[in-house]
Amino acid sequence: MALSTFSKLSRYANNILAIKNAIDEAFKNANDSGLNTEDPSQIVGFIPGKFVEPEKLKSEEYAFLFTKRDFEIVGEIEDMEAGAVHLVGLLEEYNRRQNDLQAWFDATLGIKRDIAGVISRDMVPVALKGNLDHRVSQLNVLLSQMLVVTENETMKPIEVVRSYVTAASVQFGHLFPKIDYR
C-alpha cells in the first residue's frame, strides 16, 4: 500500500511541477524574445499535455503517518493533493479559454495577426478592445490562481514526496525500496 501511495503522490507532484515548468518556460521565452506585456496570459498560452488527476488518496493509505513524529507529513500530503486537483481543474479551464480566445482572434474580422515562432502579436480594433480585455482578464485570474499553487512556498512537491519516502522507509524498512526522488 505504501508504494501505491508513493505512486499517487508522485503523479500529483509531477502534475504540479510540469505545469510550473510550462509556465516558467513561457515567461523565459517571452523574456528572451523581448516581449513586453502586463498581461501574463498573453505570455502563457495553451499548456499542452494530458494532466490526469490520480485517484484520490484514502486516509488508510497513509495511516502509518498518524504518529507524533510524522503527523506534519499528513498535512503536507493533503495540501499537495488538494493543490494538484485544483491546479488541474484551473489548467483545463485556462486551456479552454485560451482556445476560445485564439478562435475569436481567427474568426473576428478586423483583427490582424502577426505570428513569429511562439510569439503572436495581434492588432485589435478599438471597437473590439473591451471584448478582448474581458477575455484577457478572465485568463489572468485563472493564471494567477495557477501560480498560487505552483509558487506555494509552504508546499513543495518534491519535499513532500521525499518526506513521505523517508517516513515509509523508517516504518517499513527493507520492505519499502530505496527511492531517490528528484
C-alpha positions as a Python dict, from the first residue, in 0.01 Angstrom:
ca = {
    (1, 'M'): (0, 0, 0),
    (2, 'A'): (289, 238, 75),
    (3, 'L'): (416, 201, -283),
    (4, 'S'): (71, 274, -424),
    (5, 'T'): (58, 589, -212),
    (6, 'F'): (406, 684, -335),
    (7, 'S'): (286, 640, -693),
    (8, 'K'): (-14, 868, -640),
    (9, 'L'): (194, 1130, -461),
    (10, 'S'): (449, 1120, -744),
    (11, 'R'): (178, 1182, -1001),
    (12, 'Y'): (42, 1477, -802),
    (13, 'A'): (390, 1622, -768),
    (14, 'N'): (468, 1563, -1136),
    (15, 'N'): (148, 1740, -1243),
    (16, 'I'): (231, 2045, -1031),
    (17, 'L'): (593, 2055, -1149),
    (18, 'A'): (509, 2001, -1517),
    (19, 'I'): (260, 2288, -1513),
    (20, 'K'): (504, 2508, -1320),
    (21, 'N'): (779, 2430, -1573),
    (22, 'A'): (548, 2511, -1867),
    (23, 'I'): (459, 2849, -1712),
    (24, 'D'): (823, 2926, -1626),
    (25, 'E'): (934, 2834, -1979),
    (26, 'A'): (671, 3063, -2132),
    (27, 'F'): (798, 3355, -1924),
    (28, 'K'): (1159, 3271, -2014),
    (29, 'N'): (1074, 3260, -2387),
    (30, 'A'): (891, 3592, -2364),
    (31, 'N'): (1181, 3750, -2178),
    (32, 'D'): (1435, 3610, -2426),
    (33, 'S'): (1236, 3748, -2720),
    (34, 'G'): (1191, 4091, -2560),
    (35, 'L'): (813, 4065, -2533),
    (36, 'N'): (672, 4333, -2305),
    (37, 'T'): (318, 4298, -2175),
    (38, 'E'): (143, 4347, -1846),
    (39, 'D'): (-95, 4058, -1911),
    (40, 'P'): (62, 3726, -1808),
    (41, 'S'): (-197, 3532, -2007),
    (42, 'Q'): (-54, 3688, -2322),
    (43, 'I'): (278, 3528, -2227),
    (44, 'V'): (147, 3190, -2115),
    (45, 'G'): (-59, 3039, -2391),
    (46, 'F'): (-221, 2698, -2415),
    (47, 'I'): (-32, 2445, -2199),
    (48, 'P'): (-26, 2113, -2384),
    (49, 'G'): (-45, 1775, -2220),
    (50, 'K'): (-289, 1544, -2053),
    (51, 'F'): (-279, 1612, -1682),
    (52, 'V'): (-475, 1324, -1539),
    (53, 'E'): (-579, 1353, -1179),
    (54, 'P'): (-465, 1042, -993),
    (55, 'E'): (-711, 851, -782),
    (56, 'K'): (-764, 1035, -455),
    (57, 'L'): (-575, 914, -154),
    (58, 'K'): (-760, 742, 125),
    (59, 'S'): (-651, 805, 482),
    (60, 'E'): (-586, 431, 524),
    (61, 'E'): (-313, 456, 262),
    (62, 'Y'): (-102, 679, 480),
    (63, 'A'): (-239, 591, 824),
    (64, 'F'): (110, 488, 937),
    (65, 'L'): (193, 860, 936),
    (66, 'F'): (-56, 933, 1212),
    (67, 'T'): (219, 944, 1471),
    (68, 'K'): (367, 1227, 1672),
    (69, 'R'): (683, 1209, 1460),
    (70, 'D'): (523, 1207, 1114),
    (71, 'F'): (191, 1384, 1160),
    (72, 'E'): (305, 1702, 977),
    (73, 'I'): (361, 1496, 663),
    (74, 'V'): (-10, 1414, 659),
    (75, 'G'): (-95, 1784, 628),
    (76, 'E'): (165, 1829, 355),
    (77, 'I'): (24, 1534, 160),
    (78, 'E'): (-332, 1663, 190),
    (79, 'D'): (-222, 2014, 85),
    (80, 'M'): (-36, 1879, -217),
    (81, 'E'): (-327, 1658, -322),
    (82, 'A'): (-575, 1947, -291),
    (83, 'G'): (-338, 2182, -476),
    (84, 'A'): (-282, 1935, -759),
    (85, 'V'): (-654, 1865, -803),
    (86, 'H'): (-731, 2238, -800),
    (87, 'L'): (-445, 2309, -1041),
    (88, 'V'): (-558, 2051, -1297),
    (89, 'G'): (-910, 2198, -1290),
    (90, 'L'): (-772, 2551, -1334),
    (91, 'L'): (-549, 2436, -1620),
    (92, 'E'): (-837, 2270, -1803),
    (93, 'E'): (-1042, 2590, -1781),
    (94, 'Y'): (-742, 2806, -1873),
    (95, 'N'): (-668, 2596, -2182),
    (96, 'R'): (-1034, 2602, -2284),
    (97, 'R'): (-1043, 2981, -2258),
    (98, 'Q'): (-709, 3016, -2440),
    (99, 'N'): (-850, 2807, -2725),
    (100, 'D'): (-1166, 3022, -2725),
    (101, 'L'): (-954, 3339, -2741),
    (102, 'Q'): (-748, 3209, -3031),
    (103, 'A'): (-1065, 3103, -3215),
    (104, 'W'): (-1208, 3453, -3152),
    (105, 'F'): (-891, 3609, -3297),
    (106, 'D'): (-915, 3386, -3604),
    (107, 'A'): (-1288, 3439, -3659),
    (108, 'T'): (-1322, 3812, -3588),
    (109, 'L'): (-1295, 4047, -3881),
    (110, 'G'): (-1059, 4339, -3840),
    (111, 'I'): (-801, 4163, -3623),
    (112, 'K'): (-456, 4142, -3776),
    (113, 'R'): (-233, 3859, -3660),
    (114, 'D'): (145, 3862, -3675),
    (115, 'I'): (283, 3526, -3564),
    (116, 'A'): (659, 3473, -3534),
    (117, 'G'): (757, 3142, -3377),
    (118, 'V'): (595, 3113, -3035),
    (119, 'I'): (514, 3485, -3021),
    (120, 'S'): (194, 3630, -3162),
    (121, 'R'): (119, 3999, -3188),
    (122, 'D'): (-241, 4081, -3257),
    (123, 'M'): (-374, 4418, -3369),
    (124, 'V'): (-727, 4455, -3233),
    (125, 'P'): (-951, 4743, -3343),
    (126, 'V'): (-1050, 4983, -3065),
    (127, 'A'): (-1416, 4882, -3102),
    (128, 'L'): (-1326, 4523, -3001),
    (129, 'K'): (-1083, 4615, -2723),
    (130, 'G'): (-1345, 4577, -2445),
    (131, 'N'): (-1425, 4223, -2558),
    (132, 'L'): (-1054, 4139, -2567),
    (133, 'D'): (-987, 4297, -2227),
    (134, 'H'): (-1267, 4091, -2070),
    (135, 'R'): (-1128, 3767, -2212),
    (136, 'V'): (-772, 3850, -2110),
    (137, 'S'): (-885, 3947, -1761),
    (138, 'Q'): (-1054, 3609, -1714),
    (139, 'L'): (-739, 3431, -1830),
    (140, 'N'): (-523, 3640, -1596),
    (141, 'V'): (-740, 3545, -1298),
    (142, 'L'): (-709, 3175, -1383),
    (143, 'L'): (-334, 3205, -1438),
    (144, 'S'): (-285, 3391, -1110),
    (145, 'Q'): (-468, 3111, -928),
    (146, 'M'): (-247, 2855, -1101),
    (147, 'L'): (59, 3049, -983),
    (148, 'V'): (-72, 3043, -625),
    (149, 'V'): (-44, 2664, -638),
    (150, 'T'): (280, 2632, -837),
    (151, 'E'): (465, 2900, -641),
    (152, 'N'): (343, 2789, -296),
    (153, 'E'): (647, 2809, -69),
    (154, 'T'): (492, 2602, 209),
    (155, 'M'): (406, 2304, -12),
    (156, 'K'): (699, 2199, -231),
    (157, 'P'): (603, 1881, -415),
    (158, 'I'): (950, 1727, -422),
    (159, 'E'): (994, 1785, -49),
    (160, 'V'): (653, 1635, 30),
    (161, 'V'): (734, 1319, -166),
    (162, 'R'): (1080, 1296, -9),
    (163, 'S'): (931, 1332, 340),
    (164, 'Y'): (686, 1053, 261),
    (165, 'V'): (962, 828, 126),
    (166, 'T'): (1173, 885, 437),
    (167, 'A'): (881, 810, 670),
    (168, 'A'): (782, 499, 472),
    (169, 'S'): (1143, 376, 473),
    (170, 'V'): (1161, 414, 850),
    (171, 'Q'): (822, 248, 903),
    (172, 'F'): (863, -44, 660),
    (173, 'G'): (1242, -84, 649),
    (174, 'H'): (1362, -318, 376),
    (175, 'L'): (1001, -375, 258),
    (176, 'F'): (995, -24, 114),
    (177, 'P'): (1254, 20, -162),
    (178, 'K'): (1523, 287, -152),
    (179, 'I'): (1389, 568, -367),
    (180, 'D'): (1583, 881, -458),
    (181, 'Y'): (1307, 1119, -568),
    (182, 'R'): (1436, 1422, -759),
}
